[in-house]
Amino acid sequence: MTISAKRKWRSSERIALSFLEELGYRIIDTHVRVKQHGFEIAEIDAVVEDNSGVKYAVEIKAGRIDVNGVRQAYVNAIVAGYKPLVVAKGYADDSARELAERLGVKVIQLSDYFLIEAEELENIIRDTLTNTLADFLSIIAEEKQISPEDLRLLEQIVSSPTMKDLAEKLGLQIRDVVREIRKLQNKGIIPKNAKNYGKTRLYAAMRLISYHLQILKKLISSLYGQYSREEHI
């Protein structure tokens, strides 16, 4: 899912400010415009205060902070009369890190996981579930013949939490297990877009459900046919 730059920035800002509060900073103001002699010369994303009463001019970055970003955060803070602080995913390179340390720019690094808004995360989850459900329905609707050997392999995959566990159950090396899974993919039993073992297990479980539903369908059809014949006798 593509997230616009504006939405990504708003999400980053909200999460960054919330995280600063969790660290003990007090949010004094946001979107502060710095003016001199009636002219606006800078804008600060936020002004915060730590437990010691020290005030910081906060620069929030949706991505990583580079040299220009460090320089901008430093200048804006000095002009506004505060200490510089940056919240970002990290440094773009070693030069940015060295400059920040030299200028005394405090950088708080956030993991990528922090920079996803709840609404965006919900959309991502919904899209993922929709795609998974579509795959499930597609597999369920498909009546595919599965050999006893492939059926046993599917069962072993589903019952093995990791590929290492699967290899031990089958008495094979990891590379041989990968070959066996690829055989299932080439037969169309497991989709080729299953790029990791977690997805492979999921699709294997779907295929097993489809297989057993086919058996149940045939059994019901057989019983219904037998019942119909008895009714005609």
C-alpha positions as CSV (number, residue, x, y, z in Angstrom):
1,M,0.0,0.0,0.0
2,T,1.5,3.4,-1.0
3,I,1.3,6.1,1.6
4,S,1.4,9.7,0.5
5,A,4.2,11.9,1.8
6,K,1.8,14.2,3.6
7,R,0.0,11.3,5.4
8,K,3.4,9.7,6.2
9,W,4.6,13.0,7.7
10,R,1.4,13.5,9.8
11,S,1.7,9.9,11.1
12,S,5.4,10.4,11.9
13,E,4.7,13.6,13.7
14,R,1.9,12.2,15.9
15,I,3.9,9.1,16.8
16,A,7.1,11.0,17.4
17,L,5.4,13.4,19.8
18,S,3.7,10.6,21.6
19,F,7.0,8.8,22.0
20,L,8.7,11.9,23.3
21,E,6.0,12.1,26.0
22,E,6.6,8.5,26.9
23,L,10.3,9.4,27.4
24,G,9.3,12.1,29.8
25,Y,9.4,15.2,27.6
26,R,6.6,17.8,27.9
27,I,5.2,19.1,24.7
28,I,5.1,22.9,25.0
29,D,4.1,23.9,21.4
30,T,4.0,22.6,17.9
31,H,4.5,24.1,14.5
32,V,6.4,27.1,15.9
33,R,7.3,29.9,13.5
34,V,10.5,31.7,14.3
35,K,10.5,35.4,13.2
36,Q,13.1,38.1,13.3
37,H,12.3,41.7,12.5
38,G,8.9,40.6,11.3
39,F,10.2,38.1,8.9
40,E,9.7,34.3,9.3
41,I,13.1,32.7,9.1
42,A,12.3,29.2,10.3
43,E,9.6,26.7,11.5
44,I,10.1,24.3,14.3
45,D,8.1,21.1,14.4
46,A,7.7,21.2,18.2
47,V,9.2,22.7,21.3
48,V,9.6,20.2,24.2
49,E,10.9,20.4,27.8
50,D,12.7,17.6,29.6
51,N,12.6,16.8,33.3
52,S,15.4,19.3,34.1
53,G,13.5,22.2,32.4
54,V,15.8,22.2,29.3
55,K,13.8,23.2,26.2
56,Y,14.5,21.6,22.8
57,A,13.5,22.6,19.3
58,V,12.4,19.3,17.7
59,E,12.8,18.4,14.1
60,I,10.8,15.3,13.1
61,K,11.8,13.3,10.1
62,A,9.7,10.5,8.5
63,G,12.9,8.9,7.3
64,R,16.5,9.1,8.2
65,I,18.4,12.3,9.0
66,D,21.1,13.4,6.7
67,V,23.8,16.1,6.9
68,N,21.5,18.8,5.6
69,G,18.8,17.8,8.1
70,V,21.2,17.9,11.0
71,R,22.4,21.4,9.9
72,Q,18.9,22.7,9.6
73,A,17.8,21.3,13.0
74,Y,20.9,23.0,14.6
75,V,20.4,26.4,13.0
76,N,16.7,26.5,13.7
77,A,17.2,25.6,17.3
78,I,20.0,28.2,17.8
79,V,17.9,30.9,16.2
80,A,14.9,30.1,18.4
81,G,17.1,29.9,21.5
82,Y,16.6,26.2,22.3
83,K,18.7,23.1,22.1
84,P,18.4,21.0,19.0
85,L,16.7,17.6,19.0
86,V,15.8,15.3,16.1
87,V,13.4,12.4,16.0
88,A,14.1,10.1,13.0
89,K,14.5,6.5,11.9
90,G,18.2,7.0,12.2
91,Y,21.2,8.5,10.4
92,A,21.4,8.5,6.6
93,D,25.2,7.9,6.9
94,D,28.2,8.3,9.2
95,S,28.7,11.9,8.1
96,A,25.3,12.8,9.5
97,R,26.1,11.0,12.8
98,E,29.5,12.7,13.2
99,L,28.0,16.2,12.4
100,A,25.2,15.7,15.0
101,E,27.7,14.7,17.6
102,R,30.0,17.6,16.8
103,L,27.2,20.2,16.9
104,G,25.5,18.7,19.9
105,V,22.3,17.7,18.1
106,K,20.5,15.1,20.1
107,V,19.0,12.4,17.8
108,I,16.3,10.0,19.1
109,Q,16.0,7.0,16.7
110,L,12.7,5.3,16.1
111,S,12.3,1.9,14.6
112,D,10.4,1.6,11.3
113,Y,7.5,0.0,13.3
114,F,6.9,3.3,15.1
115,L,6.3,5.2,11.9
116,I,3.1,3.5,10.8
117,E,-0.1,5.2,11.8
118,A,-2.9,3.0,13.4
119,E,-5.2,3.8,10.5
120,E,-2.6,2.9,8.0
121,L,-1.7,-0.3,9.9
122,E,-5.4,-1.2,9.9
123,N,-5.5,-0.8,6.1
124,I,-2.4,-2.9,5.7
125,I,-3.9,-5.6,7.8
126,R,-7.2,-5.4,6.0
127,D,-5.5,-5.7,2.6
128,T,-3.4,-8.6,3.8
129,L,-6.4,-10.5,5.1
130,T,-8.4,-9.8,1.9
131,N,-5.6,-11.1,-0.2
132,T,-5.2,-14.2,2.0
133,L,-9.0,-14.8,2.0
134,A,-9.0,-14.5,-1.8
135,D,-6.1,-17.1,-2.0
136,F,-8.0,-19.4,0.4
137,L,-11.2,-19.2,-1.6
138,S,-9.3,-19.8,-4.8
139,I,-7.6,-22.9,-3.4
140,I,-10.9,-24.2,-1.9
141,A,-12.7,-23.8,-5.2
142,E,-10.0,-25.7,-7.1
143,E,-10.3,-29.5,-7.2
144,K,-6.8,-30.7,-7.6
145,Q,-5.6,-34.3,-7.5
146,I,-3.0,-34.8,-4.8
147,S,-0.8,-37.9,-4.7
148,P,-0.4,-39.7,-1.3
149,E,3.3,-38.6,-1.2
150,D,2.4,-35.0,-1.7
151,L,-0.4,-35.3,0.9
152,R,2.1,-36.6,3.4
153,L,4.5,-33.8,2.7
154,L,1.7,-31.2,3.1
155,E,0.8,-32.7,6.5
156,Q,4.5,-32.7,7.5
157,I,4.8,-29.0,6.5
158,V,1.8,-28.0,8.5
159,S,2.9,-29.9,11.6
160,S,6.5,-28.4,11.4
161,P,6.9,-24.9,12.9
162,T,10.2,-24.3,11.1
163,M,12.0,-25.6,8.1
164,K,14.6,-27.1,10.3
165,D,11.9,-29.1,12.1
166,L,10.6,-30.2,8.7
167,A,14.1,-31.3,7.6
168,E,14.5,-33.4,10.8
169,K,11.1,-35.1,10.3
170,L,11.9,-36.0,6.7
171,G,15.5,-36.9,7.5
172,L,16.7,-34.4,4.8
173,Q,19.0,-31.5,4.5
174,I,17.5,-28.0,4.3
175,R,18.4,-27.7,0.6
176,D,16.6,-31.0,-0.1
177,V,13.5,-29.7,1.7
178,V,13.6,-26.6,-0.4
179,R,13.6,-28.8,-3.5
180,E,10.6,-30.8,-2.2
181,I,8.7,-27.6,-1.6
182,R,9.5,-26.3,-5.1
183,K,8.2,-29.6,-6.5
184,L,4.8,-28.8,-4.8
185,Q,5.0,-25.3,-6.3
186,N,5.7,-26.6,-9.8
187,K,2.7,-28.9,-9.5
188,G,0.5,-25.9,-8.5
189,I,-0.2,-27.4,-5.1
190,I,1.4,-24.5,-3.3
191,P,1.5,-21.1,-5.0
192,K,4.8,-19.9,-6.2
193,N,4.3,-16.5,-4.4
194,A,5.0,-18.4,-1.1
195,K,8.4,-16.9,-0.7
196,N,9.0,-17.9,2.9
197,Y,8.3,-20.9,5.1
198,G,5.5,-19.2,7.0
199,K,3.5,-18.6,3.8
200,T,4.4,-22.1,2.7
201,R,2.8,-23.6,5.8
202,L,-0.3,-21.4,5.4
203,Y,-0.8,-22.5,1.8
204,A,-0.2,-26.1,2.8
205,A,-2.9,-25.9,5.5
206,M,-5.3,-24.3,2.9
207,R,-4.6,-27.1,0.5
208,L,-5.2,-29.8,3.1
209,I,-8.5,-28.1,4.0
210,S,-9.4,-28.1,0.3
211,Y,-8.5,-31.8,0.0
212,H,-10.6,-32.9,3.0
213,L,-13.5,-30.8,1.8
214,Q,-13.4,-32.5,-1.5
215,I,-13.5,-35.9,0.3
216,L,-16.4,-34.7,2.4
217,K,-18.2,-33.4,-0.7
218,K,-17.8,-36.7,-2.4
219,L,-19.0,-38.6,0.7
220,I,-22.1,-36.4,1.0
221,S,-22.8,-36.8,-2.7
222,S,-22.5,-40.6,-2.4
223,L,-24.8,-40.7,0.7
224,Y,-27.3,-38.5,-1.0
225,G,-27.3,-40.7,-4.1
226,Q,-27.7,-43.8,-2.0
227,Y,-30.6,-42.2,-0.1
228,S,-32.3,-41.2,-3.4
229,R,-32.1,-44.7,-4.7
230,E,-33.6,-46.1,-1.6
231,E,-36.4,-43.6,-1.8
232,H,-37.2,-44.9,-5.3
233,I,-37.3,-48.5,-4.2
